[in-house]
Amino acid sequence: MPKVEPNIDALWAEIGRLSEAGELRRLSSAFARFVAGLGSASPPLVLAAAVLSELEGRGHSCLQLADLAAGPAGLLGWDQEQWAQLAASAAPLPKGAAGWRKLLAGCEQVWDRTELDYDQPLVLDGERLYLRRYWRDETQVARGVRERAGTAHAVDEALVRDWLDRLFVSQPDVEGPDWQKLACAVALRGSVAIITGGPGTGKTYTVARLLALLFATAPDADRQRVALAAPTGKAAARLKQSIDKALNELADRVGADLPLRKLTERMGAARTLHSLLGARPDTRAFRHNRGNPLEVDVLIVDEASMVHLEMMASLLDALPPGATLILLGDKDQLASVEAGAVLGDLCHDAHLGNYDAATVDYIRRASGEVVPDAYHGGGGPLAQQTVMLRRSRRFGGPIGQLALAVNAGDEARVEQVLRADGDEVRWIDHAQQAHVLQLAQAGYAPYLELLRAGPQGEHEDWVRQVLQRFEAFRILCAVREGEWGVSGLNEAIERRLAAQGLLRHGVEWYAGRPVMVTRNDYATGVFNGDIGVTLPDPARPGAPRVYFLEGDAVRSVLASRLRNVETAFAMTVHKSQGSEFRHTVLALPRESNAVLTRELVYTGITRASKVFTLVTPNGAVLREAIASRTYRTSGLRALVA
Ligand SMILES: Nc1ncnc2c1ncn2[C@@H]1O[C@H](COP(=O)(O)OP(=O)(O)OP(=O)(O)O)[C@@H](O)[C@H]1O
């Protein structure tokens, strides 16, 4: 029988109260009970277990003991009073991080890494407390990238330089080094590289040149197996499209010296990470792992900011030791919904460069580029393999200026850009929901017109056009519920379009209903985040299908077979990652809440390629969001440094 501590009942009562009030997940209180049941139930341990589990639900991969000692109210999204009450019910609590460490290290439910491992559910690593799974994933990612960053490939520097000069157009009028060229040289020499940068900074442009460079300099170019992947189907299709386009242009440039078309033909389609790793229904384990590694020499992963900790750990586990991993992404975007902010942690200081003398010399020899002094430093092995692209080609105008200002937390500049006259950026402040409905009606008009006109020629051509037009406009929300959330807005938009005679939405699968898949479904081959439009099937009247666009190809599923979908006139910013819309509307709610952060606003803005409209019922919410940064506790930065 577990030993009963004197004041544990007060703690359980408090945990129960918080859980009733919806402040603590039932899972967190159940986890605390599970931990208590495994041995001596000391109140501070139970408290730490409940907090750790709660933080996991909020995207943190561990609990820093210093945060626990200081009172993690902010991390938990509670007010100080709530925390004080919970802490008092578990008193007396240890003092400081060192006190907590000493207490936890003495609990049989905790594996202190300096002691013997009995498979305890909690792991104490330095002054961080982990759920075992997250500790395993985090150390696996840290070890994987460190090992790869330390593995150098032999590079024929003169040959590389020669090819880089051919692949990149020189830009004498641009100040500073050509970071794109430099990134290719850096990526070629290691088994891992991170290329980060805001939208339109040329990540795909650069990686296409990196592939050409690899084919041009590898002794066995025609045997190199290159795979392309991304977290979502849409991002994968975009990656493939942009790389094909860039390689095609390059093929014309390099001519007969490099059979680029032939080499890239072997590359195949870009895949989702789930499909690449061989996801199986009903298990978290993938078909590919250390024992059955992927058959690749180079793996390029786009939109890496969306890759969560567990997926990155699985990916590194499945990658053969000799293969090269290239991660592309924007470190300033929202992190994954699931725990971890892997890309953000791995290249947190990318803007500083921190290149050591050996890297600076190598870059000069292999690319001819000179790294300015400001970017010299003593970064670790991964910093030497990380390059941030700094010049946006697409976002020189107001959308780019707005994104930069938000990223810098410069409130005054944000307002200035938002208030400037122009067609690219618009702001509706003191807005009513009706403003969003008007925008939706105007923004979706081109797709609705085509829907009403019906197919004039081939059915598939019509379907493709309907999908393309639908993809040109989107309403993004910060929250799910309420008047300004996804559900409230979707309903209101449906009602409005029906009232205007633009849709007939009396039935579930009305023609034109846009839907987003909310869960992977292996039976129908649709994945979380896929967006399609419901349209009639001329071959089977009365049995509508949902059509999805993959690049230029159209795929469809019988609507009645889709289980986990929701209407998608409006969607969350989270789900919009990896997509881009000609006109993006970002609707913020009336009240601030914990999900409203700088990263969320930045991600929403950068989904717009031509026009961005911000809709705020209460402008103060925008200011508060910009001032609030996402903070995710993890040990990854410390572990890879
Ligand atoms: N050095 C360059 N010279 C000329 N054009 C360039 C250069 N770099 C990028 N571009 C062009 O700028 C545009 C954006 O580049 P690209 O799509 O590679 O950016 P990205 O960083 O991958 O964007 P996203 O984050 O949206 O995926 C493309 O049209 C590309 O051809």
The ligand as an SDF file (V2000), in Angstrom:
LIG
                    3D

 31 33  0  0  0  0  0  0  0  0999 V2000
   18.2040   34.5080  -55.9150 N   0  0  0  0  0  0  0  0  0  0  0  0
   17.0450   34.6230  -56.5620 C   0  0  0  0  0  0  0  0  0  0  0  0
   16.9820   35.1920  -57.7680 N   0  0  0  0  0  0  0  0  0  0  0  0
   15.8200   35.3320  -58.4300 C   0  0  0  0  0  0  0  0  0  0  0  0
   14.6310   34.9160  -57.9500 N   0  0  0  0  0  0  0  0  0  0  0  0
   14.6110   34.3450  -56.7550 C   0  0  0  0  0  0  0  0  0  0  0  0
   15.8080   34.1670  -55.9930 C   0  0  0  0  0  0  0  0  0  0  0  0
   15.4640   33.5700  -54.8210 N   0  0  0  0  0  0  0  0  0  0  0  0
   14.1380   33.3920  -54.8660 C   0  0  0  0  0  0  0  0  0  0  0  0
   13.6190   33.8380  -56.0160 N   0  0  0  0  0  0  0  0  0  0  0  0
   12.1980   33.8100  -56.4010 C   0  0  0  0  0  0  0  0  0  0  0  0
   11.4320   34.2990  -55.3030 O   0  0  0  0  0  0  0  0  0  0  0  0
   10.2270   33.5750  -55.1560 C   0  0  0  0  0  0  0  0  0  0  0  0
   10.1570   32.9590  -53.7540 C   0  0  0  0  0  0  0  0  0  0  0  0
   11.1340   31.9360  -53.6400 O   0  0  0  0  0  0  0  0  0  0  0  0
   10.8210   30.5640  -52.9190 P   0  0  0  0  0  0  0  0  0  0  0  0
    9.4780   30.0500  -53.3050 O   0  0  0  0  0  0  0  0  0  0  0  0
   11.9860   29.6850  -53.1080 O   0  0  0  0  0  0  0  0  0  0  0  0
   10.7540   31.0740  -51.4110 O   0  0  0  0  0  0  0  0  0  0  0  0
   10.4320   30.2530  -50.1150 P   0  0  0  0  0  0  0  0  0  0  0  0
   11.3000   30.7920  -49.0560 O   0  0  0  0  0  0  0  0  0  0  0  0
   10.5430   28.7820  -50.3920 O   0  0  0  0  0  0  0  0  0  0  0  0
    8.9210   30.6560  -49.8700 O   0  0  0  0  0  0  0  0  0  0  0  0
    7.8090   29.9460  -48.9450 P   0  0  0  0  0  0  0  0  0  0  0  0
    8.1630   30.2180  -47.5330 O   0  0  0  0  0  0  0  0  0  0  0  0
    6.5600   30.6210  -49.3420 O   0  0  0  0  0  0  0  0  0  0  0  0
    7.8230   28.4940  -49.2790 O   0  0  0  0  0  0  0  0  0  0  0  0
   10.2180   32.5340  -56.2540 C   0  0  0  0  0  0  0  0  0  0  0  0
    9.4910   33.0190  -57.3280 O   0  0  0  0  0  0  0  0  0  0  0  0
   11.6890   32.3980  -56.6260 C   0  0  0  0  0  0  0  0  0  0  0  0
   11.8540   31.9960  -57.9610 O   0  0  0  0  0  0  0  0  0  0  0  0
  1  2  1  0
  2  3  1  0
  2  7  2  0
  3  4  2  0
  4  5  1  0
  5  6  2  0
  6  7  1  0
  6 10  1  0
  7  8  1  0
  8  9  2  0
  9 10  1  0
 10 11  1  0
 11 12  1  0
 11 30  1  0
 12 13  1  0
 13 14  1  0
 13 28  1  0
 14 15  1  0
 15 16  1  0
 16 17  2  0
 16 18  1  0
 16 19  1  0
 19 20  1  0
 20 21  2  0
 20 22  1  0
 20 23  1  0
 23 24  1  0
 24 25  2  0
 24 26  1  0
 24 27  1  0
 28 29  1  0
 28 30  1  0
 30 31  1  0
M  END
$$$$
